[in-house]
Each structure stands twice: as C-alpha cells, then as structure tokens.
Amino acid sequence: MLMGVSKLVPEPQLIFERSRPGRIGCNVPKCDTPEVDLQASLGDLREELHLPEVSELELLRHFTNLSHVNYGIESGFYPLGSCTMKYNPKVNELTARFPGFANLHPMQPVETIPGALEILYGVQEMLQEITGFDAITLQPLAGAHGEMTCLMLVKAYHEKLGETQRTVVLVPDSAHGTNPASAARCGYTVKSIPTDKEGNTDIAALTAALDGENGTKVAALMLTNPSTLGLFEPNIEKICEMVHAAGGQVFCDGANMNAMVGTTRPGDHGFDCMHLNLHKTFSTPHGGGGPGCGAIGLKSHLAPYQPVPVIRKEGNTVVADEAYPLSIGRVSAFYGQFLMEVRAYTYLRAYGKEAMADISRYAVLNANYVRARLKDVLPPAHDRPCMHECILTAEKYKKQFGIRALDMSKRLIDYGFHPPTNYFPLIVPECFMIEPTETETKETLDAFCDALIQICHEAETQPDLLHDAPSSQIVGRLDETAAVKNLNVRWWPPVLAHA
Ligand SMILES: Cc1ncc(COP(=O)(O)O)c(C=O)c1O
C-alpha cells in the first residue's frame, strides 16, 4: 500500500468492450413518413462500421469515467512552470459566452460592432497602464507570434532608418526557447549570451557581443524577464542603456508577467517592445493548445509600424484604422482572438488595479514559500528570492542514488499531484521548475512539499519505488517520443466483446 497515494483509477473499458448486440441508447419515435430500407440500399452499416451498441446509461458511464481519467487544474494542483497554467475564474467564461459577443460574425461591417471595439480598446488601455508602453496591439495569436511580430516591427524600424546591416539578435541562454526561434524566423542570426553565476545576464559577454563581428551589427536583444530561472534581472536598466547605445532595440518576453502585474512595468525598465501572453497571465485557459493571444506593447517610435487594423479613439468613438502607411500589415485575420479579449477585460475589471497587484504578490509569495520549504532536500539553482516560479535541482540524487528529476516527478503522480516542469531551463542540471501560481492555499502547497520531501527520502531508501513510478495509473512510463511521433489512438480492427 502506498503512503498518501490517491485512490487507484479503475481500468476503463473501451466503449467497444461494453458493446452487446441489440442494445440501444436512444428510442427514436415511430416514423410518420414513408420508411426507406437503408439496409437494402447501403448494406448493414452498423455491422460494417462496427458501431458499439450500448444503453444510454452505459454510454453516460463511459464518458463520465473517461472524464475522471483526465487531470486538470479543477481536479488538483498543477505546478507547471514557464507557462503559467493558472486557474481562470469562471466569470470570464460566462461573459465570453454572452450571445452578443459569442455570436458576432467576423465579416460584420465595422459600424455594427461598436461594443466589441470598445472592449478591444478597453483591454488595450488597461494593458498599456500595466506595462508602461505607448501602444498595445492585440492581434498576435500566441506568445511566439507576439515575439515574431515585435521583431518584424524592429526590422521595419531599422529598414526605415537605412540600418540594414543590423542582422544579429542576442538571446540570453535563460530566455524562453521560442525567442531564438522567432528571431531566426525573421531572418536574423541568433547569438546566445551566457548567464553569470548569480543567474543574471553576463554583462561582460553582452558587452563583447554588442561590439559586433565581421561588420554585422546587433538589431535587438530579446530578454525574458523574469527569466526562465524565475529571477528578476537586476541590471535591466543598464542592459537597456547598453543595447540602445549600440543602436539596438530591446524586446521583453513578458510571458512571465504574472510575477509583476501592478508592481513594476517593463515599459519603465527601458524596453522598446514586449509581448504578453493573455492566455497565461490574463485568464484564458490554454491547456491543449489554444486559443492564444500574444498581445504586444510598443514604445512610440515602433508604434507607427504596428499591424492593422489599429484600434484607436477618434473623439469619443473607437475606430478600427486600416490606413497606417508604415504598418507591417496584418498578422492575423480580423482582430485576433476576440473572445480572449472579452475574458481579459472581465478579469481585469473584476479584480481592479489593487487586486491585480495582489495576484502577482501572491504568485511570488507562493513560489518563495515552496522554495523555502524544499530548499534542504532540493536546493534552489540560485540562492536568492525568486519571482513567480522556483528552480530547484535534484543533481545530488542523480549522483548518489541514480535517481533523476524525472523519476521524482513520475512518483509525484502516485501522490496525486501533477508533476512540475523538468529539464527546463536547460542550463540547470536535473531541474525542477515549480510555478504554484496565486490561487493555491497554504495547505495545498504544504501537501505538495510534504510529498516531494517524502519522495526525496524514498530516493535514498527505496530508489526502485521511483524507478517504477507511477504505479497508481492505468499506464506507467510511456515512450514519450513514440507517443508524439507514432501516435496511434485508433481502435482497429474491432475486437467485439460479445458474450
Ligand atoms: C517565457 C515564455 N515565453 C514565450 C512563450 C511562448 O508562448 P506561446 O506558447 O503562447 O507561443 C512561453 C510559453 O510557452 C513562455 O513561458
């Protein structure tokens, strides 16, 4: 019997295994029109398609049981780092489903959507206030798309100045992995900047890189702040000054803004542009891949290049302006993910300025609480307070007992917790990246920390428990590469479980 382990999940049956010939899930009323013999014209379709034959109740149980196999934020703690997988209050979903919003047609003439434009403008205004930028565009459809849009604007800006020799983008090795990809996608050469011993951008390496090589010049620095080490970059103002002195622009990856809303503003730190992930910080659920909004903030010198339509105020009316001569054009269809803006608007208005700042403070407090509770068993990668996520290392368990961070994470499943992110950032060996977010109670955080402390003890005393974990689930360790590359979820040929 496993200590503190959640109840074992019963092995679900396939719907085909529940099938019995002749069982039926719905009673169709007697036909009052001439009947057509489908069987005669199409053959026995039911037989050919091997459709399961089950009662209504069996069908209901099948899907209800399947839904219990799924794990999400509403079933338990979800400490995934880097991508703020936080709880999104239900009121945001409610407003996004209001028929007046949900039934808008993207092709509707702009004169018929003044309320929708007001929402877009309202979100822009609030994000402007939160980030300290002069303009906000809501069009990009993901964080990485926001990064890429910012770099497209930087390119347009440099081209306008005639500075086409700026072909290099600097990316610290503590940045999110999408940053170098976005830079490469825009045709830039990416140069990595190392992190120093304290977890900050290495200033000496940055100075050298800003000098340029072989006649090339730096177009931009992309800095994730707080970094993927969960640390605030203390030299940010100096770094921005250095890059500006070399003629470059500074982009802030703001996907970690959950650590800072209402407490400090990237626009005041010296950044020229940034992206936010509304689907992470501003309350749209994004598990499963969508929808996304990588809103971007711009200082006034980049604003003329922003994508159209530009949502702006003309007197008392909000308009969608396509006539922006320097615009890079559209980066998405219509106005982006409109219902995400409805959710963000609801979220921001429901909490207000002060409570939004509290959300960030609690997110930071919770991460530091977990860090402090675990520091004796899983030391932090850098011995200083963290922001919204803490980065810990299980290196000693690998060296002494052959237990890896992954084994520990898999064992957490046996204790009823979703594992945190492992092995990211890449620069920390046997890495745990834990982001508790603001909504978790002290009791939940304690239960999670207790489980990890117990698991560290097991690593020393019963390592096989960890090698075999998880042992409480329908499946144990999967070949994750094969699960992605050779995914086969088709049930075929049928093995009908007839009695
Ligand atoms: C710090 C950071 N930057 C950028 C991204 C990219 O965002 P998206 O997944 O929406 O493209 C993420 C999330 O994956 C992130 O955590």
The ligand as an SDF file (V2000), in Angstrom:
LIG
                    3D

 16 16  0  0  0  0  0  0  0  0999 V2000
    8.5780   32.7820  -21.0840 C   0  0  0  0  0  0  0  0  0  0  0  0
    7.7770   32.3350  -22.2760 C   0  0  0  0  0  0  0  0  0  0  0  0
    7.9240   32.9660  -23.4520 N   0  0  0  0  0  0  0  0  0  0  0  0
    7.2270   32.6070  -24.5510 C   0  0  0  0  0  0  0  0  0  0  0  0
    6.3480   31.5630  -24.5170 C   0  0  0  0  0  0  0  0  0  0  0  0
    5.6560   31.1840  -25.7950 C   0  0  0  0  0  0  0  0  0  0  0  0
    4.2760   31.3790  -25.7070 O   0  0  0  0  0  0  0  0  0  0  0  0
    3.2980   30.5460  -26.6480 P   0  0  0  0  0  0  0  0  0  0  0  0
    3.3590   29.1280  -26.1600 O   0  0  0  0  0  0  0  0  0  0  0  0
    1.9370   31.1460  -26.4760 O   0  0  0  0  0  0  0  0  0  0  0  0
    3.7830   30.6740  -28.0550 O   0  0  0  0  0  0  0  0  0  0  0  0
    6.1450   30.8740  -23.3030 C   0  0  0  0  0  0  0  0  0  0  0  0
    5.2440   29.7230  -23.2070 C   0  0  0  0  0  0  0  0  0  0  0  0
    5.3970   28.7220  -23.8050 O   0  0  0  0  0  0  0  0  0  0  0  0
    6.8680   31.2670  -22.1520 C   0  0  0  0  0  0  0  0  0  0  0  0
    6.7180   30.6470  -20.9760 O   0  0  0  0  0  0  0  0  0  0  0  0
  1  2  1  0
  2  3  1  0
  2 15  2  0
  3  4  2  0
  4  5  1  0
  5  6  1  0
  5 12  2  0
  6  7  1  0
  7  8  1  0
  8  9  2  0
  8 10  1  0
  8 11  1  0
 12 13  1  0
 12 15  1  0
 13 14  2  0
 15 16  1  0
M  END
$$$$
